[in-house]
Amino acid sequence: MKREDRENWHRRLYYQAAHRGTKEADLLLESFARVYLPSLEAHQLAELDKLLQLPDHDIINWRLGYTQLPPEYDGPVMRLLLSFSLTPGEITSY
């Protein structure tokens, strides 16, 4: 993949992570993207892309353990997201 294509992919994914529609999802996913996006491989970026197409309430409910994660979304990036924790110093958006 060309460097410029990867940079555009990163920009789009970061934007989609940061502008979700709910404050909780914005905080979680933007912080997650800021930390992990630069180091993700192409297959992991594709997984994140797929996850970012999901409704906020699904992602938040899985993250909080309110509902069980469906097997089709149980991948390495989702596992990173499920174990990701925000600390007060990492929250800069709001």
Z-matrix of the N, CA and C atoms (Angstrom, degrees):
N
C 1 1.450
C 2 1.524 1 108.76
N 3 1.315 2 115.81 1 135.81
C 4 1.453 3 120.04 2 178.58
C 5 1.525 4 110.32 3 -65.80
N 6 1.310 5 114.80 4 149.20
C 7 1.459 6 120.58 5 -179.99
C 8 1.535 7 111.63 6 -57.89
N 9 1.333 8 117.03 7 -43.21
C 10 1.466 9 119.44 8 -178.48
C 11 1.531 10 111.19 9 -66.08
N 12 1.331 11 117.52 10 -35.22
C 13 1.459 12 120.37 11 176.78
C 14 1.524 13 110.70 12 -65.31
N 15 1.317 14 115.90 13 -41.96
C 16 1.465 15 120.50 14 178.80
C 17 1.532 16 110.39 15 -64.51
N 18 1.319 17 116.99 16 -41.68
C 19 1.467 18 120.73 17 178.76
C 20 1.526 19 111.03 18 -62.64
N 21 1.321 20 117.04 19 -41.72
C 22 1.465 21 120.25 20 177.21
C 23 1.525 22 111.31 21 -64.85
N 24 1.319 23 116.61 22 -39.35
C 25 1.464 24 121.60 23 177.53
C 26 1.531 25 109.30 24 -62.29
N 27 1.317 26 116.45 25 -45.17
C 28 1.470 27 121.06 26 177.93
C 29 1.529 28 110.51 27 -59.59
N 30 1.324 29 117.08 28 -46.54
C 31 1.469 30 120.94 29 -179.26
C 32 1.525 31 111.01 30 -60.35
N 33 1.319 32 116.09 31 -45.31
C 34 1.466 33 119.93 32 -179.03
C 35 1.519 34 111.08 33 -64.25
N 36 1.331 35 116.95 34 -45.81
C 37 1.462 36 120.17 35 -179.97
C 38 1.523 37 111.26 36 -63.60
N 39 1.316 38 116.81 37 -40.95
C 40 1.465 39 119.44 38 178.57
C 41 1.525 40 110.17 39 -63.04
N 42 1.321 41 117.26 40 -44.22
C 43 1.456 42 120.93 41 179.19
C 44 1.531 43 110.17 42 -60.63
N 45 1.324 44 116.42 43 -46.38
C 46 1.466 45 119.79 44 -179.97
C 47 1.526 46 111.87 45 -64.05
N 48 1.296 47 117.86 46 -33.91
C 49 1.464 48 121.35 47 178.15
C 50 1.525 49 110.95 48 -70.89
N 51 1.312 50 117.15 49 -35.92
C 52 1.461 51 121.71 50 -173.70
C 53 1.520 52 113.75 51 -85.87
N 54 1.309 53 117.96 52 -18.90
C 55 1.463 54 121.62 53 -175.25
C 56 1.525 55 110.07 54 -123.94
N 57 1.315 56 115.30 55 71.25
C 58 1.454 57 121.53 56 -173.33
C 59 1.516 58 114.10 57 -89.30
N 60 1.285 59 116.88 58 -41.82
C 61 1.452 60 119.49 59 -175.89
C 62 1.518 61 112.49 60 125.50
N 63 1.317 62 116.90 61 -26.52
C 64 1.462 63 119.89 62 173.59
C 65 1.519 64 108.26 63 -118.59
N 66 1.305 65 115.66 64 141.76
C 67 1.459 66 120.91 65 -177.00
C 68 1.531 67 111.61 66 -59.35
N 69 1.333 68 116.27 67 -41.56
C 70 1.465 69 120.45 68 -178.55
C 71 1.523 70 111.39 69 -61.25
N 72 1.330 71 115.99 70 -46.70
C 73 1.463 72 119.87 71 179.69
C 74 1.525 73 111.06 72 -67.24
N 75 1.338 74 116.67 73 -39.75
C 76 1.469 75 119.83 74 176.79
C 77 1.525 76 111.03 75 -56.54
N 78 1.324 77 115.91 76 -49.31
C 79 1.473 78 120.30 77 -178.20
C 80 1.522 79 112.02 78 -62.41
N 81 1.315 80 115.85 79 -48.02
C 82 1.464 81 120.36 80 -177.58
C 83 1.525 82 111.17 81 -65.43
N 84 1.317 83 116.48 82 -53.59
C 85 1.463 84 119.66 83 -172.10
C 86 1.524 85 113.30 84 -74.24
N 87 1.327 86 117.52 85 -34.89
C 88 1.467 87 118.45 86 176.45
C 89 1.528 88 110.48 87 -65.53
N 90 1.317 89 117.27 88 -44.64
C 91 1.468 90 120.74 89 178.89
C 92 1.521 91 110.83 90 -63.22
N 93 1.322 92 116.40 91 -43.02
C 94 1.462 93 121.21 92 177.42
C 95 1.528 94 110.30 93 -59.21
N 96 1.338 95 116.36 94 -47.20
C 97 1.462 96 120.46 95 -179.17
C 98 1.527 97 111.29 96 -63.11
N 99 1.313 98 116.86 97 -40.33
C 100 1.468 99 120.20 98 179.95
C 101 1.528 100 110.85 99 -61.13
N 102 1.325 101 116.15 100 -39.24
C 103 1.465 102 120.48 101 -177.80
C 104 1.530 103 111.80 102 -77.85
N 105 1.325 104 118.19 103 -46.65
C 106 1.465 105 121.32 104 -168.83
C 107 1.524 106 116.00 105 -101.09
N 108 1.309 107 118.66 106 -26.26
C 109 1.464 108 120.61 107 -174.13
C 110 1.529 109 113.87 108 -53.77
N 111 1.326 110 119.62 109 -43.83
C 112 1.477 111 118.66 110 -178.25
C 113 1.529 112 114.52 111 -62.15
N 114 1.315 113 118.03 112 -24.21
C 115 1.467 114 119.81 113 -175.16
C 116 1.525 115 114.07 114 -103.42
N 117 1.327 116 118.41 115 -0.04
C 118 1.460 117 120.04 116 -177.85
C 119 1.521 118 111.72 117 -76.71
N 120 1.337 119 114.75 118 140.18
C 121 1.468 120 121.97 119 175.09
C 122 1.529 121 108.62 120 -79.75
N 123 1.328 122 116.87 121 168.85
C 124 1.468 123 121.37 122 -176.02
C 125 1.525 124 112.30 123 -56.57
N 126 1.331 125 118.52 124 -43.32
C 127 1.470 126 119.96 125 -179.86
C 128 1.532 127 111.53 126 -66.69
N 129 1.327 128 116.71 127 -30.89
C 130 1.458 129 120.39 128 177.00
C 131 1.535 130 110.82 129 -74.34
N 132 1.320 131 116.97 130 -36.73
C 133 1.461 132 120.59 131 175.16
C 134 1.527 133 109.88 132 -61.79
N 135 1.336 134 116.27 133 -39.81
C 136 1.468 135 120.20 134 178.04
C 137 1.524 136 110.65 135 -63.88
N 138 1.331 137 117.31 136 -39.26
C 139 1.465 138 120.45 137 177.36
C 140 1.529 139 110.48 138 -65.04
N 141 1.327 140 117.17 139 -44.45
C 142 1.454 141 120.56 140 177.85
C 143 1.524 142 110.36 141 -61.77
N 144 1.304 143 117.18 142 -41.47
C 145 1.466 144 122.00 143 177.58
C 146 1.528 145 110.07 144 -56.47
N 147 1.310 146 116.77 145 -45.75
C 148 1.471 147 122.09 146 178.73
C 149 1.529 148 110.66 147 -62.38
N 150 1.321 149 117.09 148 -43.48
C 151 1.464 150 121.20 149 -179.04
C 152 1.526 151 111.72 150 -65.28
N 153 1.315 152 116.96 151 -36.23
C 154 1.459 153 120.51 152 -177.75
C 155 1.529 154 112.68 153 -72.48
N 156 1.309 155 117.36 154 -8.02
C 157 1.464 156 120.85 155 175.61
C 158 1.530 157 111.51 156 -84.89
N 159 1.320 158 116.40 157 -10.01
C 160 1.465 159 121.60 158 -177.18
C 161 1.519 160 111.92 159 -81.45
N 162 1.333 161 116.72 160 155.96
C 163 1.468 162 120.01 161 175.99
C 164 1.531 163 111.71 162 -64.52
N 165 1.318 164 115.00 163 146.18
C 166 1.471 165 121.08 164 179.45
C 167 1.517 166 112.34 165 -53.89
N 168 1.329 167 116.69 166 -45.05
C 169 1.465 168 119.30 167 -175.26
C 170 1.520 169 112.27 168 -62.55
N 171 1.332 170 118.82 169 -32.39
C 172 1.468 171 120.39 170 176.28
C 173 1.521 172 110.26 171 -65.00
N 174 1.313 173 116.29 172 -49.28
C 175 1.470 174 120.92 173 -177.87
C 176 1.532 175 110.56 174 -61.84
N 177 1.318 176 116.75 175 -46.23
C 178 1.467 177 120.52 176 -179.41
C 179 1.523 178 110.77 177 -65.03
N 180 1.320 179 118.11 178 -42.94
C 181 1.468 180 120.54 179 179.72
C 182 1.526 181 111.77 180 -63.73
N 183 1.320 182 117.83 181 -38.39
C 184 1.468 183 120.38 182 176.38
C 185 1.520 184 110.03 183 -67.44
N 186 1.327 185 116.30 184 -43.28
C 187 1.465 186 120.86 185 -178.63
C 188 1.522 187 111.57 186 -62.49
N 189 1.323 188 116.49 187 -39.30
C 190 1.462 189 120.62 188 -179.47
C 191 1.527 190 113.30 189 -84.91
N 192 1.326 191 116.47 190 -5.90
C 193 1.458 192 120.56 191 178.94
C 194 1.518 193 114.15 192 79.67
N 195 1.324 194 117.46 193 16.16
C 196 1.467 195 120.90 194 179.37
C 197 1.517 196 112.26 195 -74.57
N 198 1.317 197 116.55 196 -32.14
C 199 1.459 198 121.34 197 176.81
C 200 1.524 199 108.31 198 -132.39
N 201 1.317 200 114.40 199 155.51
C 202 1.465 201 120.26 200 -178.33
C 203 1.524 202 110.80 201 -77.83
N 204 1.307 203 115.46 202 139.00
C 205 1.458 204 122.22 203 178.44
C 206 1.526 205 109.25 204 -70.80
N 207 1.331 206 118.20 205 123.48
C 208 1.469 207 120.39 206 176.57
C 209 1.532 208 110.42 207 -65.90
N 210 1.316 209 117.02 208 144.42
C 211 1.477 210 120.49 209 -177.75
C 212 1.525 211 114.02 210 -55.74
N 213 1.323 212 118.21 211 -32.66
C 214 1.472 213 119.66 212 -177.45
C 215 1.520 214 113.23 213 -68.46
N 216 1.333 215 117.52 214 -13.94
C 217 1.470 216 120.63 215 177.50
C 218 1.526 217 112.60 216 -109.93
N 219 1.309 218 116.06 217 3.97
C 220 1.466 219 121.22 218 -178.60
C 221 1.525 220 109.59 219 -87.12
N 222 1.330 221 115.18 220 90.34
C 223 1.462 222 120.87 221 179.91
C 224 1.514 223 110.04 222 -134.50
N 225 1.317 224 117.52 223 179.90
C 226 1.464 225 121.49 224 -177.22
C 227 1.532 226 114.06 225 -58.23
N 228 1.323 227 117.44 226 -39.73
C 229 1.471 228 119.44 227 -178.53
C 230 1.527 229 110.18 228 -70.90
N 231 1.320 230 116.88 229 -41.37
C 232 1.468 231 119.15 230 177.19
C 233 1.517 232 110.60 231 -63.80
N 234 1.308 233 117.37 232 -37.64
C 235 1.472 234 120.08 233 177.55
C 236 1.533 235 110.31 234 -63.40
N 237 1.335 236 116.93 235 -39.63
C 238 1.468 237 119.80 236 174.66
C 239 1.518 238 110.96 237 -61.14
N 240 1.321 239 115.92 238 -43.65
C 241 1.460 240 120.69 239 -179.79
C 242 1.526 241 111.36 240 -64.63
N 243 1.325 242 117.10 241 -40.76
C 244 1.459 243 120.34 242 -179.61
C 245 1.526 244 112.07 243 -65.75
N 246 1.307 245 116.98 244 -29.50
C 247 1.470 246 120.23 245 -179.61
C 248 1.528 247 112.59 246 -95.42
N 249 1.321 248 117.59 247 -5.84
C 250 1.458 249 122.59 248 -177.47
C 251 1.526 250 109.92 249 -70.62
N 252 1.311 251 115.86 250 133.26
C 253 1.469 252 118.75 251 177.07
C 254 1.521 253 109.60 252 -126.21
N 255 1.300 254 114.38 253 140.16
C 256 1.456 255 121.26 254 177.70
C 257 1.518 256 109.67 255 -90.19
N 258 1.298 257 115.18 256 138.41
C 259 1.460 258 119.71 257 171.52
C 260 1.525 259 106.48 258 -113.08
N 261 1.314 260 118.09 259 155.11
C 262 1.470 261 119.61 260 -176.77
C 263 1.526 262 113.96 261 -51.66
N 264 1.307 263 119.31 262 -35.27
C 265 1.452 264 122.25 263 -179.54
C 266 1.518 265 113.50 264 -69.86
N 267 1.340 266 117.57 265 -20.70
C 268 1.460 267 121.37 266 -178.74
C 269 1.519 268 112.28 267 -85.57
N 270 1.310 269 118.08 268 -16.72
C 271 1.455 270 121.18 269 -177.27
C 272 1.526 271 108.67 270 -87.43
N 273 1.318 272 115.16 271 106.41
C 274 1.461 273 119.83 272 -176.40
C 275 1.517 274 113.18 273 -120.06
N 276 1.313 275 117.78 274 -9.83
C 277 1.457 276 120.59 275 -174.17
C 278 1.505 277 113.67 276 -75.48
N 279 1.314 278 117.43 277 -32.86
C 280 1.464 279 119.44 278 -172.69
C 281 1.501 280 111.73 279 -123.51
